[in-house]
Amino acid sequence: MQQETPESSKKEIFLKWLKRVGVLGFLFFLIKGLIWLAVGYWVLKR
């Protein structure tokens, strides 16, 4: 079995955190953009 050094486990934790933030950030901006498109459509439709 391979021993994990503290440095490699820190790197794994950082990568997991980065992936999670990346996915959440992508979803946040996607939803925000869709809301602004809906608001713009609603304003033009009035």
N, CA, C and O atoms as a CHARMM CRD file, in Angstrom:
* protein
*
  184
    1    1 MET  N      0.83000  -1.18600   0.00000 PROA 1      0.00000
    2    1 MET  CA     0.00000   0.00000   0.00000 PROA 1      0.00000
    3    1 MET  C      0.87500   1.25100   0.00000 PROA 1      0.00000
    4    1 MET  O      2.00600   1.24500   0.48500 PROA 1      0.00000
    5    2 GLN  N      0.32100   2.30700  -0.55200 PROA 2      0.00000
    6    2 GLN  CA     1.07200   3.54500  -0.67900 PROA 2      0.00000
    7    2 GLN  C      0.72100   4.47800   0.47600 PROA 2      0.00000
    8    2 GLN  O     -0.44900   4.68900   0.79500 PROA 2      0.00000
    9    3 GLN  N      1.76500   5.03000   1.09200 PROA 3      0.00000
   10    3 GLN  CA     1.51900   5.97200   2.18000 PROA 3      0.00000
   11    3 GLN  C      1.24500   7.35400   1.60600 PROA 3      0.00000
   12    3 GLN  O      1.88700   7.78500   0.64800 PROA 3      0.00000
   13    4 GLU  N      0.28200   8.03700   2.20800 PROA 4      0.00000
   14    4 GLU  CA    -0.01300   9.39800   1.76300 PROA 4      0.00000
   15    4 GLU  C      0.74800  10.37500   2.63100 PROA 4      0.00000
   16    4 GLU  O      0.71500  10.29600   3.85900 PROA 4      0.00000
   17    5 THR  N      1.42600  11.28800   1.98400 PROA 5      0.00000
   18    5 THR  CA     2.11400  12.33100   2.72800 PROA 5      0.00000
   19    5 THR  C      1.11000  13.43800   3.01100 PROA 5      0.00000
   20    5 THR  O      0.11600  13.57300   2.29700 PROA 5      0.00000
   21    6 PRO  N      1.36000  14.22600   4.04000 PROA 6      0.00000
   22    6 PRO  CA     0.43500  15.33300   4.32700 PROA 6      0.00000
   23    6 PRO  C      0.27200  16.27100   3.12900 PROA 6      0.00000
   24    6 PRO  O     -0.79900  16.83600   2.90900 PROA 6      0.00000
   25    7 GLU  N      1.34900  16.42600   2.36200 PROA 7      0.00000
   26    7 GLU  CA     1.30700  17.32500   1.20500 PROA 7      0.00000
   27    7 GLU  C      0.34900  16.80100   0.13700 PROA 7      0.00000
   28    7 GLU  O     -0.41000  17.57600  -0.44500 PROA 7      0.00000
   29    8 SER  N      0.37700  15.49400  -0.12700 PROA 8      0.00000
   30    8 SER  CA    -0.49400  14.94100  -1.16400 PROA 8      0.00000
   31    8 SER  C     -1.95600  14.97700  -0.72300 PROA 8      0.00000
   32    8 SER  O     -2.84000  15.20300  -1.54900 PROA 8      0.00000
   33    9 SER  N     -2.22300  14.76000   0.56200 PROA 9      0.00000
   34    9 SER  CA    -3.61400  14.81000   1.01700 PROA 9      0.00000
   35    9 SER  C     -4.13900  16.24400   0.98100 PROA 9      0.00000
   36    9 SER  O     -5.31400  16.46700   0.69100 PROA 9      0.00000
   37   10 LYS  N     -3.27000  17.22100   1.27400 PROA 10     0.00000
   38   10 LYS  CA    -3.67600  18.62400   1.17000 PROA 10     0.00000
   39   10 LYS  C     -4.00800  18.96400  -0.27200 PROA 10     0.00000
   40   10 LYS  O     -4.96200  19.69100  -0.55100 PROA 10     0.00000
   41   11 LYS  N     -3.20700  18.42600  -1.18500 PROA 11     0.00000
   42   11 LYS  CA    -3.44300  18.69300  -2.60500 PROA 11     0.00000
   43   11 LYS  C     -4.77800  18.09000  -3.04000 PROA 11     0.00000
   44   11 LYS  O     -5.52900  18.72100  -3.78400 PROA 11     0.00000
   45   12 GLU  N     -5.07800  16.87800  -2.58300 PROA 12     0.00000
   46   12 GLU  CA    -6.35200  16.23300  -2.92800 PROA 12     0.00000
   47   12 GLU  C     -7.53500  17.02400  -2.37800 PROA 12     0.00000
   48   12 GLU  O     -8.53800  17.20700  -3.06800 PROA 12     0.00000
   49   13 ILE  N     -7.41900  17.48900  -1.14600 PROA 13     0.00000
   50   13 ILE  CA    -8.48900  18.28900  -0.53900 PROA 13     0.00000
   51   13 ILE  C     -8.68300  19.57400  -1.33600 PROA 13     0.00000
   52   13 ILE  O     -9.81400  19.98300  -1.59700 PROA 13     0.00000
   53   14 PHE  N     -7.57700  20.20800  -1.72200 PROA 14     0.00000
   54   14 PHE  CA    -7.65000  21.44300  -2.50300 PROA 14     0.00000
   55   14 PHE  C     -8.32300  21.19900  -3.84500 PROA 14     0.00000
   56   14 PHE  O     -9.14800  22.00200  -4.28100 PROA 14     0.00000
   57   15 LEU  N     -7.97700  20.09600  -4.50600 PROA 15     0.00000
   58   15 LEU  CA    -8.57800  19.79300  -5.80800 PROA 15     0.00000
   59   15 LEU  C    -10.07100  19.50900  -5.67400 PROA 15     0.00000
   60   15 LEU  O    -10.85900  19.94200  -6.51500 PROA 15     0.00000
   61   16 LYS  N    -10.46800  18.78600  -4.62900 PROA 16     0.00000
   62   16 LYS  CA   -11.90000  18.53700  -4.39600 PROA 16     0.00000
   63   16 LYS  C    -12.63500  19.85500  -4.18000 PROA 16     0.00000
   64   16 LYS  O    -13.71300  20.06700  -4.73400 PROA 16     0.00000
   65   17 TRP  N    -12.04600  20.74300  -3.37100 PROA 17     0.00000
   66   17 TRP  CA   -12.63600  22.04200  -3.07900 PROA 17     0.00000
   67   17 TRP  C    -12.74600  22.86700  -4.35700 PROA 17     0.00000
   68   17 TRP  O    -13.76900  23.50900  -4.59900 PROA 17     0.00000
   69   18 LEU  N    -11.69800  22.85000  -5.16900 PROA 18     0.00000
   70   18 LEU  CA   -11.68400  23.61200  -6.41800 PROA 18     0.00000
   71   18 LEU  C    -12.75900  23.10600  -7.37000 PROA 18     0.00000
   72   18 LEU  O    -13.44600  23.90400  -8.00900 PROA 18     0.00000
   73   19 LYS  N    -12.91100  21.79200  -7.47200 PROA 19     0.00000
   74   19 LYS  CA   -13.95000  21.22600  -8.34000 PROA 19     0.00000
   75   19 LYS  C    -15.33100  21.62600  -7.84600 PROA 19     0.00000
   76   19 LYS  O    -16.19000  22.00600  -8.64200 PROA 19     0.00000
   77   20 ARG  N    -15.55000  21.54400  -6.54300 PROA 20     0.00000
   78   20 ARG  CA   -16.85800  21.88400  -5.97700 PROA 20     0.00000
   79   20 ARG  C    -17.17900  23.35200  -6.23400 PROA 20     0.00000
   80   20 ARG  O    -18.28800  23.68300  -6.65200 PROA 20     0.00000
   81   21 VAL  N    -16.21100  24.23300  -5.98400 PROA 21     0.00000
   82   21 VAL  CA   -16.42000  25.66400  -6.20200 PROA 21     0.00000
   83   21 VAL  C    -16.61800  25.94300  -7.68800 PROA 21     0.00000
   84   21 VAL  O    -17.42800  26.79400  -8.05800 PROA 21     0.00000
   85   22 GLY  N    -15.88700  25.23500  -8.53700 PROA 22     0.00000
   86   22 GLY  CA   -16.03800  25.42100  -9.97900 PROA 22     0.00000
   87   22 GLY  C    -17.43100  25.05300 -10.44700 PROA 22     0.00000
   88   22 GLY  O    -18.03100  25.78200 -11.23700 PROA 22     0.00000
   89   23 VAL  N    -17.94900  23.94000  -9.97600 PROA 23     0.00000
   90   23 VAL  CA   -19.29300  23.50200 -10.37400 PROA 23     0.00000
   91   23 VAL  C    -20.33500  24.46700  -9.81700 PROA 23     0.00000
   92   23 VAL  O    -21.24800  24.87800 -10.53400 PROA 23     0.00000
   93   24 LEU  N    -20.20200  24.82900  -8.54400 PROA 24     0.00000
   94   24 LEU  CA   -21.16500  25.75200  -7.94400 PROA 24     0.00000
   95   24 LEU  C    -21.09900  27.11900  -8.60900 PROA 24     0.00000
   96   24 LEU  O    -22.13100  27.75200  -8.83400 PROA 24     0.00000
   97   25 GLY  N    -19.89300  27.57700  -8.92500 PROA 25     0.00000
   98   25 GLY  CA   -19.74100  28.86100  -9.60700 PROA 25     0.00000
   99   25 GLY  C    -20.37300  28.84000 -10.98300 PROA 25     0.00000
  100   25 GLY  O    -21.04400  29.79300 -11.37800 PROA 25     0.00000
  101   26 PHE  N    -20.16100  27.75500 -11.71500 PROA 26     0.00000
  102   26 PHE  CA   -20.75400  27.61400 -13.04200 PROA 26     0.00000
  103   26 PHE  C    -22.27500  27.64700 -12.95100 PROA 26     0.00000
  104   26 PHE  O    -22.93000  28.36200 -13.70900 PROA 26     0.00000
  105   27 LEU  N    -22.83600  26.87400 -12.02500 PROA 27     0.00000
  106   27 LEU  CA   -24.29700  26.83600 -11.87100 PROA 27     0.00000
  107   27 LEU  C    -24.84600  28.19800 -11.45200 PROA 27     0.00000
  108   27 LEU  O    -25.89500  28.62200 -11.93600 PROA 27     0.00000
  109   28 PHE  N    -24.14100  28.87800 -10.55700 PROA 28     0.00000
  110   28 PHE  CA   -24.58400  30.19800 -10.10700 PROA 28     0.00000
  111   28 PHE  C    -24.68200  31.16400 -11.27400 PROA 28     0.00000
  112   28 PHE  O    -25.70200  31.83100 -11.44500 PROA 28     0.00000
  113   29 PHE  N    -23.61600  31.24500 -12.08800 PROA 29     0.00000
  114   29 PHE  CA   -23.62400  32.19800 -13.19100 PROA 29     0.00000
  115   29 PHE  C    -24.57800  31.77900 -14.30200 PROA 29     0.00000
  116   29 PHE  O    -25.13900  32.63400 -14.98700 PROA 29     0.00000
  117   30 LEU  N    -24.77100  30.47800 -14.49000 PROA 30     0.00000
  118   30 LEU  CA   -25.74100  29.99800 -15.47200 PROA 30     0.00000
  119   30 LEU  C    -27.15200  30.43900 -15.07700 PROA 30     0.00000
  120   30 LEU  O    -27.89300  30.98400 -15.89500 PROA 30     0.00000
  121   31 ILE  N    -27.51300  30.19900 -13.81900 PROA 31     0.00000
  122   31 ILE  CA   -28.85100  30.56900 -13.34200 PROA 31     0.00000
  123   31 ILE  C    -29.02400  32.08500 -13.36100 PROA 31     0.00000
  124   31 ILE  O    -30.08100  32.59100 -13.73800 PROA 31     0.00000
  125   32 LYS  N    -27.98000  32.80600 -12.95400 PROA 32     0.00000
  126   32 LYS  CA   -28.03900  34.26800 -12.96000 PROA 32     0.00000
  127   32 LYS  C    -28.26100  34.78600 -14.38000 PROA 32     0.00000
  128   32 LYS  O    -29.06900  35.69100 -14.59000 PROA 32     0.00000
  129   33 GLY  N    -27.55900  34.22600 -15.34100 PROA 33     0.00000
  130   33 GLY  CA   -27.72600  34.63400 -16.73200 PROA 33     0.00000
  131   33 GLY  C    -29.11600  34.33000 -17.25200 PROA 33     0.00000
  132   33 GLY  O    -29.70700  35.14700 -17.95900 PROA 33     0.00000
  133   34 LEU  N    -29.64300  33.16500 -16.91100 PROA 34     0.00000
  134   34 LEU  CA   -30.99400  32.80700 -17.34900 PROA 34     0.00000
  135   34 LEU  C    -32.03800  33.73900 -16.73500 PROA 34     0.00000
  136   34 LEU  O    -33.01100  34.10500 -17.39400 PROA 34     0.00000
  137   35 ILE  N    -31.83600  34.11800 -15.48300 PROA 35     0.00000
  138   35 ILE  CA   -32.77100  35.04900 -14.83700 PROA 35     0.00000
  139   35 ILE  C    -32.73100  36.40000 -15.54200 PROA 35     0.00000
  140   35 ILE  O    -33.78000  36.99900 -15.78200 PROA 35     0.00000
  141   36 TRP  N    -31.52300  36.89400 -15.88300 PROA 36     0.00000
  142   36 TRP  CA   -31.43300  38.18100 -16.56900 PROA 36     0.00000
  143   36 TRP  C    -32.05600  38.11400 -17.95400 PROA 36     0.00000
  144   36 TRP  O    -32.67300  39.08200 -18.39800 PROA 36     0.00000
  145   37 LEU  N    -31.90600  36.98900 -18.64500 PROA 37     0.00000
  146   37 LEU  CA   -32.56200  36.83700 -19.94700 PROA 37     0.00000
  147   37 LEU  C    -34.07900  36.87200 -19.78700 PROA 37     0.00000
  148   37 LEU  O    -34.77500  37.49300 -20.59000 PROA 37     0.00000
  149   38 ALA  N    -34.58900  36.21100 -18.75700 PROA 38     0.00000
  150   38 ALA  CA   -36.03400  36.20800 -18.50300 PROA 38     0.00000
  151   38 ALA  C    -36.51900  37.61400 -18.15900 PROA 38     0.00000
  152   38 ALA  O    -37.58300  38.03000 -18.61900 PROA 38     0.00000
  153   39 VAL  N    -35.75100  38.34800 -17.35400 PROA 39     0.00000
  154   39 VAL  CA   -36.13200  39.72300 -16.99400 PROA 39     0.00000
  155   39 VAL  C    -36.14900  40.60100 -18.24200 PROA 39     0.00000
  156   39 VAL  O    -37.08200  41.37900 -18.44300 PROA 39     0.00000
  157   40 GLY  N    -35.12300  40.47900 -19.07800 PROA 40     0.00000
  158   40 GLY  CA   -35.07800  41.26000 -20.32000 PROA 40     0.00000
  159   40 GLY  C    -36.23800  40.93400 -21.23600 PROA 40     0.00000
  160   40 GLY  O    -36.83100  41.83500 -21.82900 PROA 40     0.00000
  161   41 TYR  N    -36.56500  39.67300 -21.35900 PROA 41     0.00000
  162   41 TYR  CA   -37.69500  39.24400 -22.18900 PROA 41     0.00000
  163   41 TYR  C    -39.00100  39.82000 -21.64000 PROA 41     0.00000
  164   41 TYR  O    -39.84000  40.31200 -22.39500 PROA 41     0.00000
  165   42 TRP  N    -39.15900  39.75000 -20.32100 PROA 42     0.00000
  166   42 TRP  CA   -40.37300  40.24900 -19.67400 PROA 42     0.00000
  167   42 TRP  C    -40.51700  41.75900 -19.88200 PROA 42     0.00000
  168   42 TRP  O    -41.62000  42.24400 -20.13300 PROA 42     0.00000
  169   43 VAL  N    -39.40400  42.51100 -19.78000 PROA 43     0.00000
  170   43 VAL  CA   -39.44600  43.96600 -19.96500 PROA 43     0.00000
  171   43 VAL  C    -39.81900  44.30200 -21.40700 PROA 43     0.00000
  172   43 VAL  O    -40.62900  45.20100 -21.63500 PROA 43     0.00000
  173   44 LEU  N    -39.24900  43.60200 -22.37800 PROA 44     0.00000
  174   44 LEU  CA   -39.54900  43.88000 -23.78500 PROA 44     0.00000
  175   44 LEU  C    -40.97200  43.45800 -24.15200 PROA 44     0.00000
  176   44 LEU  O    -41.58800  44.05000 -25.03900 PROA 44     0.00000
  177   45 LYS  N    -41.48000  42.45800 -23.48600 PROA 45     0.00000
  178   45 LYS  CA   -42.81200  41.93100 -23.79300 PROA 45     0.00000
  179   45 LYS  C    -43.91800  42.87100 -23.29300 PROA 45     0.00000
  180   45 LYS  O    -45.01600  42.88000 -23.84800 PROA 45     0.00000
  181   46 ARG  N    -43.63700  43.65600 -22.25500 PROA 46     0.00000
  182   46 ARG  CA   -44.64600  44.54500 -21.65900 PROA 46     0.00000
  183   46 ARG  C    -45.08000  45.52900 -22.64300 PROA 46     0.00000
  184   46 ARG  O    -45.92600  46.37100 -22.34200 PROA 46     0.00000
